């Protein structure tokens, strides 16, 4: 499996990239997690989008959106963290997070990063230096916590 990583601001995405991003987000967040919610929240326009492109299948199989400070939180944020079921268990999620953190640092310097994480992924995010910074809350019927990385 060969994954090429690249990022673009929303205004530079091709229609094919945008389609594949939305398809992957829908496949996992809405269908797999059985959670109907309004994915298109108006933030995508302001964000950089990190994509992991599988050169064999010619598809985006991993993705995050990098949210500038002041949009979701005072801090920069990494959101819509998603990997295709086809690439799980190959360490792609770890690559995705490492590349996302690097991109935040490239775009916004040494800024803190705040995320809204699904509770069951707490240990995963802790492995990247994130610490719980809120009580558990429900978002779209799924337990979440806010986490902060300084």
C-alpha positions in Angstrom: 0.0 0.0 0.0 1.4 3.3 -1.0 -0.2 6.5 0.4 0.7 9.9 -0.9 -0.1 12.7 1.5 -1.0 16.2 0.4 -3.0 19.2 1.6 -4.9 21.9 0.0 -7.0 24.9 1.0 -10.7 24.4 0.2 -10.5 26.9 -2.7 -7.8 24.7 -4.4 -9.6 21.4 -4.1 -10.6 19.7 -7.4 -14.2 18.6 -7.7 -13.0 15.0 -7.7 -11.1 15.5 -4.4 -14.1 17.2 -2.8 -16.3 14.4 -4.0 -14.0 11.7 -2.5 -13.6 13.6 0.8 -17.4 13.9 1.2 -17.9 10.3 0.1 -15.4 9.1 2.8 -16.8 11.3 5.5 -20.4 10.1 4.7 -19.3 6.4 4.5 -17.8 6.5 8.0 -19.5 9.2 10.0 -23.0 8.7 8.7 -23.3 5.1 7.4 -20.8 3.1 9.4 -21.5 5.0 12.7 -25.2 5.0 12.0 -25.3 8.7 12.9 -27.3 11.0 10.7 -26.0 14.5 11.2 -25.3 17.6 9.1 -21.7 17.0 8.1 -21.6 20.2 5.9 -21.3 22.8 8.6 -19.9 25.7 6.7 -16.3 25.3 8.1 -14.8 23.5 5.2 -14.5 26.8 3.2 -12.0 28.1 5.8 -9.9 25.0 6.2 -6.9 23.2 4.8 -7.7 19.6 3.9 -5.1 16.8 4.5 -5.6 13.8 2.2 -4.1 10.4 2.1 -4.3 9.1 -1.5 -3.9 5.4 -2.2 -2.0 5.2 -5.4 -3.3 1.7 -6.1 -7.0 2.4 -5.8 -6.8 6.0 -6.9 -8.9 7.1 -3.9 -8.6 9.3 -0.8 -8.5 6.8 2.1 -7.5 9.1 5.0 -8.5 12.6 5.7 -8.6 15.5 8.2 -9.5 19.1 8.0 -7.2 21.6 9.6 -9.4 24.3 11.2 -7.8 27.7 11.7 -7.8 29.3 15.2 -11.1 31.2 15.9 -13.3 28.9 13.8 -14.2 26.0 16.0 -12.1 27.0 19.1 -9.7 29.8 20.0 -7.0 27.3 19.1 -6.3 25.6 15.8 -8.1 22.3 15.4 -7.9 19.0 13.6 -11.3 17.7 12.7 -13.2 15.1 10.7 -10.4 12.6 11.3 -11.3 9.6 9.2 -9.8 6.5 7.6 -11.4 4.2 5.1 -12.3 0.8 6.6 -10.1 -0.7 3.8 -6.9 0.8 5.3 -7.5 0.3 9.0 -5.0 -1.8 10.9 -2.1 -0.7 8.7 -1.1 2.3 10.8 -2.6 4.8 8.4 -4.5 6.6 11.3 -1.2 7.2 13.1 0.3 8.6 9.9 -2.7 10.7 9.4 -2.5 12.3 12.9 1.3 12.8 12.7 0.9 14.5 9.3 -2.0 16.6 10.6 -0.1 17.8 13.7 2.9 18.6 11.4 0.6 20.6 9.1 -1.0 22.6 12.0 2.6 23.5 13.1 3.5 24.5 9.6 0.4 26.6 9.1 0.1 28.1 12.6 3.5 27.8 14.3 3.7 26.1 17.7 0.0 26.9 18.4 -2.0 24.7 20.7 -4.4 22.3 19.1 -7.8 21.5 20.4 -10.0 18.7 19.2 -13.5 17.3 19.9 -12.8 13.6 20.1 -15.1 10.6 20.3 -14.6 9.3 23.8 -13.6 5.8 22.7 -10.6 7.2 20.9 -9.2 9.0 23.9 -6.2 6.7 24.3 -5.4 7.0 20.6 -5.3 10.8 20.9 -3.4 10.8 24.1 -0.6 8.9 22.3 -0.1 12.2 20.3 0.1 14.4 23.4 -3.5 15.4 23.7 -5.0 15.7 27.1 -8.7 15.7 28.1 -9.9 19.2 28.7 -13.6 18.9 29.2 -16.3 16.6 30.7 -17.9 14.0 28.5 -20.7 15.5 26.3 -23.0 14.1 23.7 -22.6 15.3 20.1 -25.0 13.7 17.6 -25.7 11.0 20.1 -22.0 10.0 20.5 -20.0 10.6 23.6 -17.2 13.1 23.0 -14.6 15.0 25.0 -12.5 18.0 24.2 -8.8 17.4 24.2 -5.9 19.9 24.1 -2.3 19.5 22.9 0.1 22.3 23.8 
